[in-house]
Amino acid sequence: MAFPHGCGDHHFLYLRKLFRGEPVATLFHEDEERLTRAGWLRRNGDGLPEVTATVAAYFMAARRPPASVARPRTEEDLMRERLLSARPITQRRLRKRGS
């Protein structure tokens, strides 16, 4: 999600707080217009600001854990990691002699 020119981190944090339902400070009118034009902010029926479906989908996707984390590591995975990360014995011996 790329921000339009002139939008910064504080706008992203503002949208994130709105999404989470946390209390937020008011934005400057020009900042609100930028976010509205970009399609990330709108006013609900009560006149309060809320994030659009695009922003909500972005934050929901960001909260999901990666697919690789969902599968628990097996004993075989651990052994494979140990084997691939180990240095060959010949390199260990060469380093000891050369020191």
N, CA, C and O atoms as CSV, one atom per row, in Angstrom:
chain,resi,resn,atom,element,x,y,z
A,1,MET,N,N,0.861,-1.165,0.000
A,1,MET,CA,C,0.000,0.000,0.000
A,1,MET,C,C,0.908,1.228,0.000
A,1,MET,O,O,1.507,1.551,1.026
A,2,ALA,N,N,1.014,1.902,-1.115
A,2,ALA,CA,C,1.876,3.073,-1.230
A,2,ALA,C,C,1.075,4.333,-0.914
A,2,ALA,O,O,-0.048,4.511,-1.385
A,3,PHE,N,N,1.671,5.189,-0.118
A,3,PHE,CA,C,0.996,6.424,0.255
A,3,PHE,C,C,1.197,7.487,-0.812
A,3,PHE,O,O,2.246,7.522,-1.456
A,4,PRO,N,N,0.206,8.357,-1.009
A,4,PRO,CA,C,0.367,9.434,-1.984
A,4,PRO,C,C,1.380,10.457,-1.493
A,4,PRO,O,O,1.750,10.461,-0.319
A,5,HIS,N,N,1.818,11.312,-2.383
A,5,HIS,CA,C,2.791,12.343,-2.047
A,5,HIS,C,C,2.269,13.199,-0.893
A,5,HIS,O,O,1.127,13.658,-0.918
A,6,GLY,N,N,3.100,13.405,0.102
A,6,GLY,CA,C,2.727,14.248,1.235
A,6,GLY,C,C,2.202,13.479,2.432
A,6,GLY,O,O,2.001,14.068,3.494
A,7,CYS,N,N,1.972,12.178,2.293
A,7,CYS,CA,C,1.499,11.369,3.421
A,7,CYS,C,C,2.695,10.658,4.045
A,7,CYS,O,O,3.588,10.184,3.342
A,8,GLY,N,N,2.699,10.591,5.354
A,8,GLY,CA,C,3.842,10.000,6.036
A,8,GLY,C,C,3.447,8.955,7.059
A,8,GLY,O,O,2.330,8.438,7.061
A,9,ASP,N,N,4.407,8.661,7.932
A,9,ASP,CA,C,4.207,7.637,8.954
A,9,ASP,C,C,3.059,7.969,9.893
A,9,ASP,O,O,2.321,7.080,10.317
A,10,HIS,N,N,2.906,9.246,10.218
A,10,HIS,CA,C,1.842,9.609,11.159
A,10,HIS,C,C,0.459,9.324,10.570
A,10,HIS,O,O,-0.481,9.042,11.313
A,11,HIS,N,N,0.329,9.395,9.244
A,11,HIS,CA,C,-0.946,9.042,8.609
A,11,HIS,C,C,-1.195,7.534,8.706
A,11,HIS,O,O,-2.317,7.094,8.960
A,12,PHE,N,N,-0.140,6.755,8.500
A,12,PHE,CA,C,-0.259,5.307,8.618
A,12,PHE,C,C,-0.660,4.927,10.044
A,12,PHE,O,O,-1.542,4.091,10.240
A,13,LEU,N,N,-0.017,5.538,11.032
A,13,LEU,CA,C,-0.354,5.251,12.430
A,13,LEU,C,C,-1.783,5.677,12.747
A,13,LEU,O,O,-2.478,5.004,13.509
A,14,TYR,N,N,-2.221,6.784,12.169
A,14,TYR,CA,C,-3.597,7.252,12.357
A,14,TYR,C,C,-4.582,6.211,11.823
A,14,TYR,O,O,-5.554,5.873,12.497
A,15,LEU,N,N,-4.330,5.705,10.612
A,15,LEU,CA,C,-5.210,4.699,10.017
A,15,LEU,C,C,-5.199,3.405,10.832
A,15,LEU,O,O,-6.232,2.757,11.000
A,16,ARG,N,N,-4.022,3.039,11.334
A,16,ARG,CA,C,-3.931,1.817,12.135
A,16,ARG,C,C,-4.729,1.945,13.428
A,16,ARG,O,O,-5.413,1.006,13.833
A,17,LYS,N,N,-4.641,3.106,14.075
A,17,LYS,CA,C,-5.415,3.322,15.301
A,17,LYS,C,C,-6.911,3.304,15.016
A,17,LYS,O,O,-7.686,2.740,15.788
A,18,LEU,N,N,-7.317,3.920,13.911
A,18,LEU,CA,C,-8.732,3.882,13.531
A,18,LEU,C,C,-9.194,2.443,13.310
A,18,LEU,O,O,-10.276,2.057,13.753
A,19,PHE,N,N,-8.382,1.667,12.633
A,19,PHE,CA,C,-8.721,0.272,12.359
A,19,PHE,C,C,-8.881,-0.522,13.654
A,19,PHE,O,O,-9.790,-1.344,13.773
A,20,ARG,N,N,-8.005,-0.277,14.618
A,20,ARG,CA,C,-8.049,-1.004,15.887
A,20,ARG,C,C,-9.124,-0.493,16.832
A,20,ARG,O,O,-9.420,-1.130,17.843
A,21,GLY,N,N,-9.709,0.654,16.506
A,21,GLY,CA,C,-10.731,1.227,17.372
A,21,GLY,C,C,-10.158,2.005,18.542
A,21,GLY,O,O,-10.858,2.247,19.524
A,22,GLU,N,N,-8.902,2.398,18.453
A,22,GLU,CA,C,-8.249,3.174,19.505
A,22,GLU,C,C,-8.597,4.646,19.338
A,22,GLU,O,O,-8.919,5.081,18.232
A,23,PRO,N,N,-8.536,5.421,20.424
A,23,PRO,CA,C,-8.808,6.857,20.294
A,23,PRO,C,C,-7.730,7.538,19.441
A,23,PRO,O,O,-6.541,7.250,19.578
A,24,VAL,N,N,-8.164,8.435,18.569
A,24,VAL,CA,C,-7.238,9.133,17.672
A,24,VAL,C,C,-7.454,10.636,17.773
A,24,VAL,O,O,-8.545,11.108,18.095
A,25,ALA,N,N,-6.392,11.371,17.491
A,25,ALA,CA,C,-6.491,12.831,17.420
A,25,ALA,C,C,-7.076,13.202,16.060
A,25,ALA,O,O,-7.104,12.377,15.147
A,26,THR,N,N,-7.532,14.418,15.929
A,26,THR,CA,C,-8.091,14.851,14.648
A,26,THR,C,C,-6.966,15.199,13.678
A,26,THR,O,O,-5.902,15.670,14.079
A,27,LEU,N,N,-7.221,14.962,12.415
A,27,LEU,CA,C,-6.263,15.295,11.361
A,27,LEU,C,C,-6.515,16.708,10.857
A,27,LEU,O,O,-7.609,17.252,11.011
A,28,PHE,N,N,-5.489,17.293,10.256
A,28,PHE,CA,C,-5.702,18.538,9.542
A,28,PHE,C,C,-6.625,18.253,8.363
A,28,PHE,O,O,-6.651,17.136,7.847
A,29,HIS,N,N,-7.375,19.252,7.941
A,29,HIS,CA,C,-8.338,19.078,6.847
A,29,HIS,C,C,-7.655,18.600,5.567
A,29,HIS,O,O,-8.177,17.728,4.872
A,30,GLU,N,N,-6.491,19.169,5.256
A,30,GLU,CA,C,-5.789,18.782,4.024
A,30,GLU,C,C,-5.303,17.329,4.095
A,30,GLU,O,O,-5.303,16.627,3.084
A,31,ASP,N,N,-4.891,16.879,5.284
A,31,ASP,CA,C,-4.468,15.487,5.432
A,31,ASP,C,C,-5.648,14.537,5.247
A,31,ASP,O,O,-5.523,13.491,4.611
A,32,GLU,N,N,-6.783,14.912,5.806
A,32,GLU,CA,C,-7.974,14.083,5.661
A,32,GLU,C,C,-8.400,14.009,4.191
A,32,GLU,O,O,-8.821,12.955,3.714
A,33,GLU,N,N,-8.288,15.129,3.482
A,33,GLU,CA,C,-8.633,15.132,2.053
A,33,GLU,C,C,-7.724,14.206,1.257
A,33,GLU,O,O,-8.190,13.479,0.379
A,34,ARG,N,N,-6.412,14.230,1.563
A,34,ARG,CA,C,-5.466,13.356,0.860
A,34,ARG,C,C,-5.824,11.884,1.059
A,34,ARG,O,O,-5.855,11.109,0.104
A,35,LEU,N,N,-6.092,11.513,2.301
A,35,LEU,CA,C,-6.415,10.116,2.592
A,35,LEU,C,C,-7.758,9.711,1.995
A,35,LEU,O,O,-7.940,8.564,1.588
A,36,THR,N,N,-8.697,10.654,1.944
A,36,THR,CA,C,-10.003,10.371,1.342
A,36,THR,C,C,-9.864,10.199,-0.167
A,36,THR,O,O,-10.450,9.284,-0.746
A,37,ARG,N,N,-9.081,11.084,-0.808
A,37,ARG,CA,C,-8.856,10.979,-2.252
A,37,ARG,C,C,-8.153,9.674,-2.612
A,37,ARG,O,O,-8.422,9.083,-3.658
A,38,ALA,N,N,-7.256,9.231,-1.742
A,38,ALA,CA,C,-6.529,7.984,-1.992
A,38,ALA,C,C,-7.415,6.754,-1.789
A,38,ALA,O,O,-7.059,5.654,-2.211
A,39,GLY,N,N,-8.562,6.940,-1.145
A,39,GLY,CA,C,-9.479,5.823,-0.936
A,39,GLY,C,C,-9.224,5.047,0.340
A,39,GLY,O,O,-9.586,3.874,0.428
A,40,TRP,N,N,-8.603,5.681,1.338
A,40,TRP,CA,C,-8.273,4.995,2.581
A,40,TRP,C,C,-9.087,5.470,3.771
A,40,TRP,O,O,-9.121,4.806,4.807
A,41,LEU,N,N,-9.735,6.601,3.634
A,41,LEU,CA,C,-10.478,7.183,4.748
A,41,LEU,C,C,-11.827,7.661,4.238
A,41,LEU,O,O,-11.939,8.146,3.112
A,42,ARG,N,N,-12.849,7.523,5.074
A,42,ARG,CA,C,-14.180,8.024,4.725
A,42,ARG,C,C,-14.903,8.377,6.013
A,42,ARG,O,O,-14.426,8.081,7.109
A,43,ARG,N,N,-16.034,9.000,5.873
A,43,ARG,CA,C,-16.880,9.333,7.026
A,43,ARG,C,C,-18.050,8.359,7.061
A,43,ARG,O,O,-18.669,8.084,6.033
A,44,ASN,N,N,-18.348,7.842,8.242
A,44,ASN,CA,C,-19.489,6.925,8.355
A,44,ASN,C,C,-20.780,7.720,8.507
A,44,ASN,O,O,-20.759,8.946,8.401
A,45,GLY,N,N,-21.891,7.055,8.750
A,45,GLY,CA,C,-23.193,7.709,8.864
A,45,GLY,C,C,-23.276,8.715,9.995
A,45,GLY,O,O,-24.058,9.663,9.926
A,46,ASP,N,N,-22.475,8.519,11.041
A,46,ASP,CA,C,-22.463,9.449,12.177
A,46,ASP,C,C,-21.508,10.616,11.968
A,46,ASP,O,O,-21.401,11.493,12.825
A,47,GLY,N,N,-20.816,10.632,10.839
A,47,GLY,CA,C,-19.871,11.712,10.555
A,47,GLY,C,C,-18.489,11.481,11.140
A,47,GLY,O,O,-17.653,12.384,11.123
A,48,LEU,N,N,-18.238,10.289,11.655
A,48,LEU,CA,C,-16.926,9.975,12.224
A,48,LEU,C,C,-16.035,9.333,11.163
A,48,LEU,O,O,-16.527,8.626,10.284
A,49,PRO,N,N,-14.724,9.579,11.243
A,49,PRO,CA,C,-13.831,8.969,10.251
A,49,PRO,C,C,-13.687,7.471,10.493
A,49,PRO,O,O,-13.693,7.010,11.635
A,50,GLU,N,N,-13.555,6.714,9.394
A,50,GLU,CA,C,-13.297,5.278,9.476
A,50,GLU,C,C,-12.476,4.859,8.274
A,50,GLU,O,O,-12.478,5.530,7.242
A,51,VAL,N,N,-11.777,3.747,8.412
A,51,VAL,CA,C,-10.957,3.258,7.304
A,51,VAL,C,C,-11.844,2.560,6.282
A,51,VAL,O,O,-12.924,2.068,6.609
A,52,THR,N,N,-11.374,2.524,5.046
A,52,THR,CA,C,-12.126,1.860,3.978
A,52,THR,C,C,-11.813,0.362,3.984
A,52,THR,O,O,-10.950,-0.100,4.731
A,53,ALA,N,N,-12.515,-0.376,3.153
A,53,ALA,CA,C,-12.314,-1.828,3.072
A,53,ALA,C,C,-10.904,-2.174,2.601
A,53,ALA,O,O,-10.357,-3.202,2.998
A,54,THR,N,N,-10.314,-1.332,1.764
A,54,THR,CA,C,-8.952,-1.572,1.274
A,54,THR,C,C,-7.954,-1.559,2.416
A,54,THR,O,O,-7.098,-2.437,2.515
A,55,VAL,N,N,-8.069,-0.559,3.278
A,55,VAL,CA,C,-7.158,-0.437,4.415
A,55,VAL,C,C,-7.409,-1.569,5.407
A,55,VAL,O,O,-6.462,-2.144,5.944
A,56,ALA,N,N,-8.669,-1.889,5.651
A,56,ALA,CA,C,-8.994,-2.976,6.578
A,56,ALA,C,C,-8.410,-4.298,6.079
A,56,ALA,O,O,-7.879,-5.078,6.870
A,57,ALA,N,N,-8.506,-4.551,4.773
A,57,ALA,CA,C,-7.945,-5.782,4.207
A,57,ALA,C,C,-6.427,-5.805,4.352
A,57,ALA,O,O,-5.846,-6.859,4.614
A,58,TYR,N,N,-5.778,-4.651,4.183
A,58,TYR,CA,C,-4.324,-4.571,4.334
A,58,TYR,C,C,-3.911,-4.919,5.759
A,58,TYR,O,O,-2.996,-5.716,5.964
A,59,PHE,N,N,-4.580,-4.325,6.742
A,59,PHE,CA,C,-4.215,-4.579,8.134
A,59,PHE,C,C,-4.553,-6.013,8.553
A,59,PHE,O,O,-3.830,-6.603,9.355
A,60,MET,N,N,-5.626,-6.572,8.029
A,60,MET,CA,C,-5.962,-7.963,8.344
A,60,MET,C,C,-4.902,-8.911,7.776
A,60,MET,O,O,-4.512,-9.873,8.437
A,61,ALA,N,N,-4.442,-8.641,6.563
A,61,ALA,CA,C,-3.408,-9.478,5.953
A,61,ALA,C,C,-2.085,-9.343,6.698
A,61,ALA,O,O,-1.334,-10.312,6.808
A,62,ALA,N,N,-1.797,-8.157,7.205
A,62,ALA,CA,C,-0.550,-7.937,7.936
A,62,ALA,C,C,-0.557,-8.656,9.280
A,62,ALA,O,O,0.506,-8.994,9.800
A,63,ARG,N,N,-1.732,-8.895,9.848
A,63,ARG,CA,C,-1.822,-9.565,11.146
A,63,ARG,C,C,-1.715,-11.072,11.033
A,63,ARG,O,O,-1.412,-11.733,12.026
A,64,ARG,N,N,-1.954,-11.646,9.850
A,64,ARG,CA,C,-1.883,-13.097,9.680
A,64,ARG,C,C,-0.434,-13.565,9.725
A,64,ARG,O,O,0.440,-12.924,9.141
A,65,PRO,N,N,-0.170,-14.671,10.410
A,65,PRO,CA,C,1.202,-15.192,10.426
A,65,PRO,C,C,1.554,-15.805,9.073
A,65,PRO,O,O,0.666,-16.263,8.355
A,66,PRO,N,N,2.821,-15.819,8.723
A,66,PRO,CA,C,3.232,-16.449,7.463
A,66,PRO,C,C,2.871,-17.935,7.462
A,66,PRO,O,O,2.761,-18.550,8.522
A,67,ALA,N,N,2.690,-18.497,6.296
A,67,ALA,CA,C,2.271,-19.896,6.168
A,67,ALA,C,C,3.316,-20.847,6.740
A,67,ALA,O,O,2.961,-21.899,7.272
A,68,SER,N,N,4.597,-20.498,6.641
A,68,SER,CA,C,5.647,-21.395,7.129
A,68,SER,C,C,5.623,-21.523,8.650
A,68,SER,O,O,6.040,-22.551,9.184
A,69,VAL,N,N,5.153,-20.519,9.342
A,69,VAL,CA,C,5.103,-20.563,10.799
A,69,VAL,C,C,3.963,-21.458,11.266
A,69,VAL,O,O,4.030,-22.022,12.358
A,70,ALA,N,N,2.928,-21.593,10.463
A,70,ALA,CA,C,1.751,-22.360,10.861
A,70,ALA,C,C,2.069,-23.848,11.020
A,70,ALA,O,O,1.436,-24.525,11.830
A,71,ARG,N,N,3.033,-24.365,10.266
A,71,ARG,CA,C,3.375,-25.788,10.353
A,71,ARG,C,C,4.449,-25.987,11.412
A,71,ARG,O,O,5.513,-25.374,11.324
A,72,PRO,N,N,4.199,-26.830,12.417
A,72,PRO,CA,C,5.222,-27.062,13.445
A,72,PRO,C,C,6.419,-27.809,12.858
A,72,PRO,O,O,6.272,-28.638,11.961
A,73,ARG,N,N,7.593,-27.501,13.377
A,73,ARG,CA,C,8.812,-28.147,12.900
A,73,ARG,C,C,8.912,-29.553,13.485
A,73,ARG,O,O,8.700,-29.763,14.679
A,74,THR,N,N,9.237,-30.497,12.629
A,74,THR,CA,C,9.369,-31.887,13.068
A,74,THR,C,C,10.817,-32.160,13.460
A,74,THR,O,O,11.702,-31.331,13.248
A,75,GLU,N,N,11.038,-33.336,14.034
A,75,GLU,CA,C,12.396,-33.749,14.396
A,75,GLU,C,C,13.273,-33.850,13.151
A,75,GLU,O,O,14.461,-33.530,13.190
A,76,GLU,N,N,12.682,-34.295,12.052
A,76,GLU,CA,C,13.421,-34.400,10.794
A,76,GLU,C,C,13.864,-33.018,10.301
A,76,GLU,O,O,14.977,-32.868,9.797
A,77,ASP,N,N,13.008,-32.022,10.443
A,77,ASP,CA,C,13.369,-30.652,10.055
A,77,ASP,C,C,14.549,-30.146,10.880
A,77,ASP,O,O,15.461,-29.513,10.348
A,78,LEU,N,N,14.525,-30.426,12.173
A,78,LEU,CA,C,15.614,-29.983,13.048
A,78,LEU,C,C,16.936,-30.644,12.666
A,78,LEU,O,O,17.975,-29.986,12.627
A,79,MET,N,N,16.894,-31.942,12.385
A,79,MET,CA,C,18.112,-32.650,11.989
A,79,MET,C,C,18.652,-32.104,10.668
A,79,MET,O,O,19.862,-31.936,10.514
A,80,ARG,N,N,17.765,-31.827,9.721
A,80,ARG,CA,C,18.183,-31.282,8.429
A,80,ARG,C,C,18.841,-29.914,8.623
A,80,ARG,O,O,19.859,-29.624,7.994
A,81,GLU,N,N,18.272,-29.079,9.481
A,81,GLU,CA,C,18.858,-27.759,9.750
A,81,GLU,C,C,20.243,-27.894,10.367
A,81,GLU,O,O,21.157,-27.153,10.006
A,82,ARG,N,N,20.403,-28.830,11.292
A,82,ARG,CA,C,21.715,-29.039,11.924
A,82,ARG,C,C,22.745,-29.512,10.907
A,82,ARG,O,O,23.886,-29.051,10.903
A,83,LEU,N,N,22.330,-30.438,10.046
A,83,LEU,CA,C,23.253,-30.948,9.033
A,83,LEU,C,C,23.680,-29.858,8.059
A,83,LEU,O,O,24.857,-29.762,7.711
A,84,LEU,N,N,22.744,-29.048,7.623
A,84,LEU,CA,C,23.059,-28.012,6.638
A,84,LEU,C,C,23.853,-26.860,7.234
A,84,LEU,O,O,24.576,-26.177,6.509
A,85,SER,N,N,23.736,-26.631,8.530
A,85,SER,CA,C,24.449,-25.511,9.139
A,85,SER,C,C,25.829,-25.911,9.652
A,85,SER,O,O,26.641,-25.039,9.963
A,86,ALA,N,N,26.113,-27.208,9.747
A,86,ALA,CA,C,27.400,-27.665,10.280
A,86,ALA,C,C,28.510,-27.472,9.252
A,86,ALA,O,O,28.289,-27.598,8.048
A,87,ARG,N,N,29.731,-27.157,9.759
A,87,ARG,CA,C,30.897,-27.055,8.884
A,87,ARG,C,C,31.495,-28.444,8.683
A,87,ARG,O,O,31.458,-29.262,9.602
A,88,PRO,N,N,32.033,-28.724,7.524
A,88,PRO,CA,C,32.705,-30.018,7.331
A,88,PRO,C,C,33.876,-30.177,8.299
A,88,PRO,O,O,34.487,-29.188,8.706
A,89,ILE,N,N,34.187,-31.419,8.667
A,89,ILE,CA,C,35.250,-31.695,9.642
A,89,ILE,C,C,36.595,-31.226,9.117
A,89,ILE,O,O,37.408,-30.723,9.892
A,90,THR,N,N,36.851,-31.374,7.836
A,90,THR,CA,C,38.149,-30.989,7.274
A,90,THR,C,C,38.407,-29.506,7.465
A,90,THR,O,O,39.540,-29.110,7.735
A,91,GLN,N,N,37.392,-28.689,7.331
A,91,GLN,CA,C,37.581,-27.249,7.525
A,91,GLN,C,C,37.911,-26.945,8.974
A,91,GLN,O,O,38.715,-26.054,9.248
A,92,ARG,N,N,37.308,-27.663,9.903
A,92,ARG,CA,C,37.597,-27.428,11.319
A,92,ARG,C,C,39.047,-27.773,11.628
A,92,ARG,O,O,39.728,-27.031,12.336
A,93,ARG,N,N,39.522,-28.902,11.097
A,93,ARG,CA,C,40.903,-29.315,11.360
A,93,ARG,C,C,41.897,-28.346,10.729
A,93,ARG,O,O,42.919,-28.018,11.332
A,94,LEU,N,N,41.599,-27.892,9.519
A,94,LEU,CA,C,42.500,-26.959,8.856
A,94,LEU,C,C,42.606,-25.653,9.622
A,94,LEU,O,O,43.688,-25.074,9.712
A,95,ARG,N,N,41.540,-25.202,10.154
A,95,ARG,CA,C,41.576,-23.939,10.895
A,95,ARG,C,C,42.368,-24.080,12.183
A,95,ARG,O,O,43.064,-23.146,12.581
A,96,LYS,N,N,42.277,-25.224,12.840
A,96,LYS,CA,C,43.022,-25.417,14.084
A,96,LYS,C,C,44.519,-25.470,13.810
A,96,LYS,O,O,45.302,-24.911,14.578
A,97,ARG,N,N,44.930,-26.128,12.735
A,97,ARG,CA,C,46.355,-26.218,12.403
A,97,ARG,C,C,46.910,-24.869,11.962
A,97,ARG,O,O,48.046,-24.524,12.287
A,98,GLY,N,N,46.117,-24.118,11.230
A,98,GLY,CA,C,46.588,-22.853,10.689
A,98,GLY,C,C,46.685,-21.758,11.738
A,98,GLY,O,O,47.374,-20.764,11.508
A,99,SER,N,N,46.030,-21.897,12.868
A,99,SER,CA,C,46.019,-20.838,13.887
A,99,SER,C,C,47.290,-20.769,14.658
A,99,SER,O,O,47.428,-19.929,15.547
